[in-house]
Amino acid sequence: ADRPMLPPVTMLFAAVEGGKGLVRKKERVAAIVHTVLVRTMQALLLALPDGYLCREQEAVLKYMVAFREPARAAEWCLMLQEVLQSIPWPHEVTEAFASLSSSPTTSNPGLRTTSSTAGVGARPKLKLGLAEGVPDEITPDHLVGMKPATAGCKCLPLPASAPCHCR
């Protein structure tokens, strides 16, 4: 029996830079970051309705949001980054991210931030990406409801000049 074709969706993928290490080393700080991110995402989804949070991976601070319209997804991505910059993060969060930014990176162990920038404005940063396409299926998720499978999605290029970390 042929299944009806599903409508196209745009998926937004978000991951906290250094999130996996943060969860391992500073569980309490990771829990604060997760709670603030999820509440912020939910509030923004109410303010700009078109999508829903369909996956939360608290153990690695990764998230997935589904949208009907690609333009809404891009707009929401930019809005999320803007709002996150204005959040007054607790001292323990900024301290944890300052120590992350002054330690060697995993991709380049020789790369460190300079002492003049380490700790200044330290806050969680998100890597964000968008993919658009027709999902192969929609599967139940015991945490957040339904989530579209992303097979068949193609990446949407975003301008490098975008004032956020959208890639």
Rosetta silent file (secondary structure, phi, psi, omega in degrees, C-alpha in Angstrom):
SEQUENCE: ADRPMLPPVTMLFAAVEGGKGLVRKKERVAAIVHTVLVRTMQALLLALPDGYLCREQEAVLKYMVAFREPARAAEWCLMLQEVLQSIPWPHEVTEAFASLSSSPTTSNPGLRTTSSTAGVGARPKLKLGLAEGVPDEITPDHLVGMKPATAGCKCLPLPASAPCHCR
SCORE:     score description
SCORE:     0.000 S_00000001
   1 L     0.000  128.706  177.920    0.000    0.000    0.000 S_00000001
   2 L   -77.160  134.246  175.860    1.378    3.385   -0.985 S_00000001
   3 L   -87.719  148.019  176.275    1.574    5.934    1.769 S_00000001
   4 L   -65.937  147.330  179.524    0.629    9.507    0.977 S_00000001
   5 L   -68.777  135.906  178.940    3.603   11.800    0.436 S_00000001
   6 L   -80.113  153.348  178.703    4.435   13.910    3.464 S_00000001
   7 L   -72.625  155.761  177.770    4.712   17.692    3.131 S_00000001
   8 L   -64.697  148.595  176.382    8.162   19.294    2.997 S_00000001
   9 E  -134.052  160.335  171.578    9.672   20.401    6.294 S_00000001
  10 E  -118.268  124.311 -179.551   12.665   22.429    7.356 S_00000001
  11 E  -101.493  134.999  173.693   14.647   21.036   10.242 S_00000001
  12 E  -108.823  126.305  178.300   16.757   23.212   12.492 S_00000001
  13 E  -110.006  130.840 -178.686   19.561   21.425   14.306 S_00000001
  14 E  -129.946  138.240  176.793   21.145   23.114   17.329 S_00000001
  15 E  -142.341  134.794  176.080   24.095   22.049   19.453 S_00000001
  16 E   -73.578  127.618  176.596   25.841   23.868   22.264 S_00000001
  17 L   -62.153  126.377 -178.237   29.525   24.276   21.416 S_00000001
  18 L    75.921   12.805 -174.689   31.421   22.152   23.930 S_00000001
  19 H   -62.119  -42.296 -178.051   28.136   20.749   25.225 S_00000001
  20 H   -62.736  -44.177  178.346   29.202   17.126   25.507 S_00000001
  21 H   -66.691  -37.409  178.921   32.268   18.027   27.578 S_00000001
  22 H   -62.876  -43.330  179.431   30.251   20.415   29.707 S_00000001
  23 H   -61.260  -41.229 -179.090   27.749   17.690   30.556 S_00000001
  24 H   -67.804  -42.250 -172.450   30.604   15.370   31.513 S_00000001
  25 H   -92.709  -33.917 -174.307   32.559   17.897   33.613 S_00000001
  26 L  -136.296   75.995 -173.704   29.927   20.279   34.994 S_00000001
  27 H   -59.427  -41.708 -179.546   26.603   18.502   35.173 S_00000001
  28 H   -63.664  -43.196  178.488   24.851   21.241   37.186 S_00000001
  29 H   -64.436  -42.679  178.454   25.898   23.965   34.747 S_00000001
  30 H   -60.471  -39.034  178.812   24.793   21.803   31.807 S_00000001
  31 H   -64.621  -38.778  177.499   21.387   21.345   33.456 S_00000001
  32 H   -64.327  -48.001 -179.441   21.020   25.132   33.817 S_00000001
  33 H   -59.561  -46.228  179.337   22.005   25.683   30.171 S_00000001
  34 H   -58.699  -48.748 -178.198   19.579   22.982   29.005 S_00000001
  35 H   -60.826  -45.672 -179.721   16.683   24.410   31.018 S_00000001
  36 H   -64.706  -43.457 -179.883   17.287   27.968   29.801 S_00000001
  37 H   -62.638  -46.915 -178.148   17.666   26.851   26.177 S_00000001
  38 H   -64.434  -44.007  178.938   14.511   24.731   26.162 S_00000001
  39 H   -64.150  -39.122  178.607   12.423   27.435   27.847 S_00000001
  40 H   -65.534  -45.020  178.817   13.782   30.049   25.449 S_00000001
  41 H   -61.046  -43.604  179.758   13.079   27.849   22.432 S_00000001
  42 H   -63.365  -41.860  178.649    9.542   27.149   23.637 S_00000001
  43 H   -64.042  -40.805  179.465    8.873   30.855   24.220 S_00000001
  44 H   -69.187  -31.557  176.273   10.183   31.741   20.760 S_00000001
  45 H   -68.591  -29.645  174.088    8.042   29.043   19.180 S_00000001
  46 H   -73.418  -36.863 -178.987    5.014   30.696   20.787 S_00000001
  47 H   -73.688  -33.104 -179.130    6.148   34.120   19.534 S_00000001
  48 L  -128.956   74.286 -173.711    6.859   32.899   16.003 S_00000001
  49 L   -69.646  131.205  172.100    4.545   29.938   15.509 S_00000001
  50 L   179.103  -15.704 -175.042    5.300   27.598   12.657 S_00000001
  51 E  -133.769 -177.558  176.151    7.417   24.907   14.252 S_00000001
  52 E  -150.542  148.843  177.216    7.813   22.651   17.212 S_00000001
  53 E   -74.826  112.278 -173.755   10.644   21.315   19.316 S_00000001
  54 E  -109.815   -4.586  176.814   10.775   17.701   18.252 S_00000001
  55 E  -156.612  130.986  173.005   13.979   16.469   19.885 S_00000001
  56 E  -124.591  125.609  175.307   15.926   17.326   23.031 S_00000001
  57 E  -118.616   82.644 -175.576   19.157   15.492   23.778 S_00000001
  58 L   -59.763  -32.674 -176.622   20.023   16.822   27.211 S_00000001
  59 L   -65.686  -18.641  178.166   22.973   14.437   27.568 S_00000001
  60 L  -132.300    7.418 -179.793   24.850   16.240   24.768 S_00000001
  61 L    53.866   54.712  175.867   22.936   19.570   24.660 S_00000001
  62 E  -124.091  148.756 -173.965   21.541   19.036   21.151 S_00000001
  63 E  -142.861  156.588  178.180   18.094   19.991   19.878 S_00000001
  64 E  -138.838  130.632 -179.383   15.963   19.636   16.749 S_00000001
  65 E  -125.644  133.515  179.343   13.083   21.900   15.727 S_00000001
  66 E  -103.752  138.524  178.465   10.763   21.227   12.770 S_00000001
  67 E  -130.247  152.613  174.343    9.215   24.021   10.676 S_00000001
  68 L   -80.418  -37.462 -173.512    6.779   24.095    7.774 S_00000001
  69 L  -113.148  128.753  179.177    8.381   27.102    6.097 S_00000001
  70 H   -59.280  -39.085 -179.600   12.128   27.517    5.434 S_00000001
  71 H   -63.757  -38.947  177.167   11.947   31.297    5.827 S_00000001
  72 H   -64.115  -40.377  179.306   10.359   30.911    9.273 S_00000001
  73 H   -62.479  -44.645  179.122   13.092   28.478   10.290 S_00000001
  74 H   -65.443  -42.593  178.246   15.819   30.925    9.243 S_00000001
  75 H   -61.632  -43.352 -179.695   14.034   33.809   10.957 S_00000001
  76 H   -64.927  -39.329  177.816   13.627   31.738   14.128 S_00000001
  77 H   -58.108  -48.380  179.628   17.315   30.751   14.000 S_00000001
  78 H   -65.691  -40.874  179.899   18.387   34.400   13.921 S_00000001
  79 H   -64.340  -41.491  178.667   15.888   35.346   16.616 S_00000001
  80 H   -59.389  -47.513 -179.676   17.133   32.559   18.890 S_00000001
  81 H   -62.304  -40.229 -179.944   20.742   33.720   18.588 S_00000001
  82 H   -64.224  -45.521  179.951   19.748   37.318   19.267 S_00000001
  83 H   -64.894  -40.934 -179.208   17.730   36.409   22.367 S_00000001
  84 H   -62.502  -29.416  178.301   20.487   34.147   23.711 S_00000001
  85 H   -69.673  -22.657 -177.110   22.921   37.078   23.575 S_00000001
  86 L   -98.440   -0.079 -179.616   20.708   39.089   25.923 S_00000001
  87 L   -74.271  128.805  176.324   20.188   36.382   28.562 S_00000001
  88 L   -80.837   86.074 -176.649   21.835   37.259   31.879 S_00000001
  89 L   -64.862  142.890  176.648   23.505   33.877   32.419 S_00000001
  90 L   -60.191  154.819 -177.816   24.349   32.954   36.026 S_00000001
  91 H   -55.071  -41.836 -177.788   27.977   33.401   37.085 S_00000001
  92 H   -64.162  -28.071  177.194   28.619   29.662   37.245 S_00000001
  93 H   -74.046  -48.597 -179.546   27.574   29.341   33.586 S_00000001
  94 H   -64.341  -35.333  177.320   29.766   32.209   32.351 S_00000001
  95 H   -65.077  -43.583  179.354   32.641   30.892   34.462 S_00000001
  96 H   -63.816  -41.782 -179.545   32.273   27.398   32.976 S_00000001
  97 H   -74.585  -27.469  174.009   32.200   28.743   29.411 S_00000001
  98 H   -65.660  -40.308  179.251   35.161   31.028   30.116 S_00000001
  99 H   -70.785  -32.500  176.260   37.184   27.979   31.157 S_00000001
 100 H   -66.707  -40.734 -176.203   36.008   26.106   28.042 S_00000001
 101 H   -74.975  -17.936  179.791   37.027   28.974   25.773 S_00000001
 102 L   -98.657   -0.505  177.071   40.490   29.245   27.351 S_00000001
 103 L   -97.301  160.837 -179.573   41.265   25.531   27.059 S_00000001
 104 L   -58.668  147.890  177.010   42.561   23.902   23.863 S_00000001
 105 L   -81.844  154.950 -179.948   39.927   23.043   21.301 S_00000001
 106 L   -72.208  -31.226 -179.176   39.339   19.412   20.433 S_00000001
 107 L   -79.502  -24.145  179.351   39.706   20.082   16.718 S_00000001
 108 L  -144.619   88.450 -175.088   42.938   22.043   17.189 S_00000001
 109 L   -57.935  -22.049  179.460   44.688   21.318   20.517 S_00000001
 110 L   -83.564  -10.615 -176.363   47.187   24.128   19.883 S_00000001
 111 L   -88.472  125.123  176.457   44.466   26.753   19.499 S_00000001
 112 L  -132.678  155.673  173.500   43.594   28.793   22.587 S_00000001
 113 L   -79.021  157.212  179.770   41.787   32.057   23.051 S_00000001
 114 L   -75.948  156.898 -177.935   43.948   34.953   24.155 S_00000001
 115 L   -63.369  -24.960  179.658   43.942   35.924   27.806 S_00000001
 116 L   -74.217  -20.878  179.802   42.354   39.270   26.913 S_00000001
 117 L  -106.142  -18.662 -178.655   39.255   37.551   25.493 S_00000001
 118 L   -63.405  125.693  176.947   38.950   34.517   27.750 S_00000001
 119 L    89.911  -18.866 -179.919   36.007   35.009   30.061 S_00000001
 120 L   -78.277  115.056  179.780   34.825   38.241   28.451 S_00000001
 121 L    65.442   23.015 -179.973   31.206   37.688   27.514 S_00000001
 122 L   -63.470  127.115 -179.122   31.627   33.944   27.952 S_00000001
 123 L  -159.833  163.744  176.909   28.283   32.322   27.336 S_00000001
 124 L   -60.814  137.172  174.999   26.849   29.279   25.620 S_00000001
 125 L  -118.646  140.096  179.807   27.154   29.422   21.836 S_00000001
 126 E  -104.998  137.878  165.166   25.005   27.379   19.518 S_00000001
 127 E   -92.398  128.602 -178.133   25.987   25.772   16.266 S_00000001
 128 E  -126.506  142.922  176.435   22.863   25.858   14.123 S_00000001
 129 E  -143.218  152.983  179.596   22.069   24.248   10.827 S_00000001
 130 E  -121.175  144.714  173.789   19.027   23.973    8.589 S_00000001
 131 E  -139.162  139.643 -178.310   17.925   21.181    6.288 S_00000001
 132 E  -124.418  143.354  175.447   14.900   21.172    4.010 S_00000001
 133 E   165.457 -176.339  178.609   13.109   18.317    2.319 S_00000001
 134 L   -96.543  120.965  179.982   10.312   15.799    2.404 S_00000001
 135 L   -68.577  150.320  176.095   10.671   13.387    5.319 S_00000001
 136 L   -73.802  -32.564 -177.890   10.488    9.682    4.619 S_00000001
 137 L  -160.257  166.641  172.451    8.408    9.134    7.745 S_00000001
 138 E  -120.900  124.532 -175.324    7.223   10.657   10.994 S_00000001
 139 E  -115.611  148.857  177.175    8.055    8.613   14.052 S_00000001
 140 E   -70.480  144.982  176.155    6.826    8.888   17.631 S_00000001
 141 E  -124.443  123.678 -174.293    9.267   10.234   20.178 S_00000001
 142 L   -66.807  -16.948 -178.707    8.578    9.331   23.792 S_00000001
 143 L   -90.963  -43.782 -170.846    9.954   12.666   25.052 S_00000001
 144 L  -126.974    5.136  179.011    8.390   15.301   22.836 S_00000001
 145 E   109.554 -126.899 -176.393    5.767   13.699   20.607 S_00000001
 146 E  -100.147  147.137  174.100    6.254   13.220   16.874 S_00000001
 147 E  -138.170  135.284  177.174    9.418   13.882   14.911 S_00000001
 148 E   -74.906  141.319  171.109    9.939   13.814   11.171 S_00000001
 149 L   -73.072  147.498 -172.573   12.747   11.628    9.881 S_00000001
 150 L  -100.522    4.430  178.655   15.256   13.749    8.017 S_00000001
 151 L   -59.269  138.948  179.546   16.224   11.406    5.203 S_00000001
 152 L    89.076   -1.771  178.126   15.882   13.144    1.883 S_00000001
 153 L   -82.200  149.192  175.122   16.486   16.617    3.331 S_00000001
 154 E  -118.092  150.021 -178.744   18.978   18.926    1.702 S_00000001
 155 E   -71.857  144.357  174.964   20.998   21.623    3.452 S_00000001
 156 L  -101.051  123.169  178.175   20.004   25.233    3.013 S_00000001
 157 L   -71.769  137.288  175.783   22.942   27.578    2.541 S_00000001
 158 L  -115.701  147.552 -177.853   22.883   30.562    4.849 S_00000001
 159 L   -63.061  139.272  179.029   24.886   33.731    4.232 S_00000001
 160 L   -65.132  -21.095 -178.779   28.245   33.814    6.003 S_00000001
 161 L   -81.748   -1.220  179.630   27.427   37.403    6.982 S_00000001
 162 L   -58.971  137.183 -174.695   24.485   36.275    9.146 S_00000001
 163 L   -77.586   27.706  178.269   24.986   37.683   12.650 S_00000001
 164 L  -138.766 -174.549 -178.314   24.709   34.242   14.227 S_00000001
 165 L   -93.551   19.755  179.256   26.410   30.885   14.107 S_00000001
 166 E   -63.227  131.630  179.882   23.956   29.469   11.576 S_00000001
 167 L  -132.370    0.000    0.000   25.821   27.252    9.141 S_00000001
